[in-house]
Amino acid sequence: MARVRAVDRRLFLLIEIAARRLSRDADQRLRAEAGVSASQAAVLFLLLRRGERRMGAIGEVLALGAPAVTGLVSRMEKAGLVTRRRDARDRRGALVALSETGRLAAEKADAVLRAFNTELDQRLGEEAADTLYDALTRLASDAPE
């Protein structure tokens, strides 16, 4: 039997469906076990690993627009997960940093997602997980021309 060509497999649709399901599952686990959403966890991880960041840099790394970053950071600030202050070098911008509460939440979220990744790895098997990781890394880093 001939192999179905990639264009006929509707790759984008399958990736979109899988991403939504995985994201929803991860979000539910993160909220239940770490008290943060998946979006909040992404910001926490960024700040934990790279230190304080400008709002624009957060949006760039997470592929979010300025209004989305502003709303997300505002909710996180209200929850005590981050602090925000004016950038002394550029008064138009704000710097976002982890609070102690945010650092603790980031550590809990990291444990939740490590367990989730282990489950995914086991469901897929090592070879398929490696192939998927390589493909998704390529898709995530390649900018269309």
C-alpha positions in Angstrom: 0.0 0.0 0.0 1.3 3.4 -0.9 2.2 5.8 1.9 -0.1 8.8 2.3 1.7 12.0 1.4 2.2 14.5 4.2 -0.1 17.1 2.5 -2.9 14.5 2.5 -2.5 13.8 6.2 -3.5 17.3 7.2 -0.5 17.7 9.4 -1.4 21.2 10.6 -4.8 20.1 11.8 -3.4 17.1 13.7 -0.7 19.2 15.3 -3.3 21.8 16.3 -5.6 19.2 17.8 -2.8 17.5 19.7 -1.4 20.8 20.9 -4.8 21.9 22.2 -5.5 18.7 24.0 -2.0 18.6 25.5 -2.2 22.2 26.5 -5.6 21.8 28.1 -4.3 18.7 30.1 -1.1 20.5 31.1 -3.1 23.6 32.2 -5.4 21.6 34.3 -2.6 19.8 36.0 -0.6 23.0 36.6 -3.6 24.8 38.1 -4.4 21.8 40.4 -0.9 21.0 41.5 1.1 24.3 41.2 -1.7 26.9 41.3 -0.7 28.5 38.0 -1.9 28.3 34.4 0.3 27.0 31.6 0.8 30.6 30.3 1.9 31.7 33.7 4.2 28.8 34.1 5.9 29.7 30.8 6.6 33.2 32.1 7.8 31.8 35.5 10.2 29.4 33.7 11.6 32.2 31.6 12.2 34.5 34.6 13.6 31.6 36.7 16.1 30.6 34.0 17.0 34.0 32.6 16.3 36.5 35.3 14.3 39.7 35.0 13.0 40.5 31.6 11.4 43.4 29.7 7.8 42.9 28.8 8.7 42.9 25.1 11.3 40.2 25.6 8.7 38.0 27.3 6.3 38.5 24.4 9.0 37.7 21.9 10.1 34.5 23.6 6.6 33.3 24.2 5.2 34.5 20.8 2.7 36.8 22.5 1.6 40.2 21.5 2.0 43.2 23.8 -1.7 43.3 25.0 -1.5 39.6 25.9 1.8 40.0 27.8 0.4 43.1 29.6 -2.7 41.2 30.7 -0.8 38.1 31.7 1.8 39.9 33.7 -0.8 42.1 35.4 -2.7 39.0 36.5 0.6 37.4 37.7 1.5 40.6 39.6 -1.9 40.7 41.3 -1.4 37.0 42.3 2.0 37.9 43.8 4.0 35.8 41.3 6.0 38.6 39.8 7.0 42.2 40.4 7.0 44.9 37.8 9.1 48.1 37.8 10.0 50.8 35.4 13.2 50.2 33.5 15.6 52.9 34.6 17.4 52.8 31.2 14.1 53.2 29.2 11.2 54.6 31.1 8.8 53.5 28.5 9.5 49.9 29.4 8.9 47.7 32.4 11.1 45.0 33.9 9.4 41.9 35.3 11.0 39.7 38.0 10.1 36.7 40.0 8.8 37.1 43.5 9.6 34.5 46.1 6.0 33.2 45.6 6.7 33.0 41.9 9.9 31.1 42.4 8.2 28.5 44.5 5.3 28.2 42.0 7.9 27.8 39.2 9.5 25.0 41.0 6.2 23.2 41.5 5.2 23.8 37.9 8.6 22.4 36.8 7.9 19.2 38.7 4.4 18.9 37.2 5.7 19.4 33.6 8.6 17.0 34.2 6.1 14.3 35.1 3.9 15.2 32.2 6.8 15.0 29.8 7.8 11.6 31.2 4.2 10.3 30.6 4.4 11.6 27.0 7.7 10.0 26.4 6.4 6.7 27.7 3.2 6.9 25.5 5.3 7.7 22.4 8.3 5.5 23.0 11.9 6.7 22.9 12.3 6.7 19.1 9.0 8.4 18.3 9.6 10.9 21.1 13.0 11.8 19.7 11.7 12.2 16.2 8.8 14.3 17.4 11.1 16.5 19.5 13.4 17.1 16.5 10.5 17.9 14.2 8.8 20.3 16.7 12.0 22.0 17.5 12.6 22.6 13.8 9.1 23.9 13.4 9.3 26.2 16.4 12.6 27.7 15.5 12.2 28.1 11.7 10.7 31.4 10.8 8.8 31.4 7.5 10.3 33.6 4.8 
